[in-house]
Amino acid sequence: MAVTLTSRLLDVIEHDVLPLTERAVADGNKVFGAALLHKSDLSLVIAGTNDETDNPLWHGEINTLRQFYELPARPSTRDLVFLTTHEPCTLCMSAITWAGFDNYYYFYSHEDSRDSFAIPHDLAILKEVFGLDPGGYRRTNEYWTAYAIGDLIDGEPEPLRTRLREQRHVIRGRYDALSTQYQETKGDNVIPLN
């Protein structure tokens, strides 16, 4: 069976981003991660995760971009898929925009970050600073299009859709455990918005 974009995104989250995130959460960081893939063959360029205990700006997406720009030779961002585990906050959306990406794909929504992870800051900032209700930003705009991986899974044909839903369930289980670990230890870190 050919690898679809959806299956590849889930594989990268499960096998490349999650192991990094598990180590980062053990150090007191949040559960957010990202990866960059070549559009042409979906091969991995780089994966990264949150490192806010080192610098509160090193969100998963920002830290991944920082590492990407440290590569000696890097492809054009227009040739890459931007994968993020959680719908980006305004800081990360801006970084994706300024870096020139025309897309991003996210696994968890802002509402998931608030409700399932007890990390409400993305929606609070959108509301307080920009006056936007949940979902109030334009997912298709002049700069990029944002895609929910859940929607992609639901659009896949059977039996692939069932397999991807099972993989999503496994990934969610690992993130649930990481969220619990983070919530139990977040008082020990120095992240301003923990």
FENLINJO-V117428 format. One line per field, one symbol per residue. phi: phi as a letter, one per 30 degrees, with the letter a starting at -180 (. if undefined). psi: psi as a letter, one per 40 degrees, with the letter a starting at -180 (. if undefined). burial: 1 if it has 24 or more other C-alpha atoms within 12 Angstrom, else 0. Layout:
BEGIN
phi: ???
psi: ???
burial: ???
END
This chain:
BEGIN
phi: .ddcedddddddedccdeeddeddddcjddcdbaacbdddbiddcabaadbdddaddddedddddeddddddbbddddcbcccbdbedddddeddedddjdcaabbdcdeddeddcchbddedddedddcicdeiddddbbecabcbddeddeddddddeeddddddedddedddeddddddddcdddccdecc
psi: hihiddddddddddedddddddddddeeiiehiiihihddefihdiiiihfdddheefidddddddddeehdhiiideeihhhidihiidddddddddeeieiihidiidddddddefgedddddddddefhiheeihehaddihhhhddddddeiiiedddddddddddddddddddddddddedeeifhdg.
burial: 00001111111111011111111111111111111111100101111111111000111111111111000000001101111111111111101110111111111111111000111011100100000001001000000101111101100000000001101100110111011011100100101001
END
